[in-house]
């Protein structure tokens, strides 16, 4: 859960800096600056939509995993054991 808060903080921080940059250049009417500002504003909105989609998908996947573990705990334990064994074998062979 801590990673989610850190990622959200970084996203909000980047977004606020980008918005501040766009606002600070409002008075500049140079064509290239205006075009860059327009692209930056569109990118901020796109990133916001993408972030919301990722958050929704992550939440949905976590809920599905939780439901699976509650419905089939032994199968979930077996899958976790199998994955752990494969990872252990992989790292053991690397040495």
HELIX and SHEET records of a PDB file:
HELIX    1   1 UNK A    2  UNK A   24  1                                  23    
HELIX    2   2 UNK A   31  UNK A   71  1                                  41    
HELIX    3   3 UNK A   73  UNK A   94  1                                  22    
END                                                                             
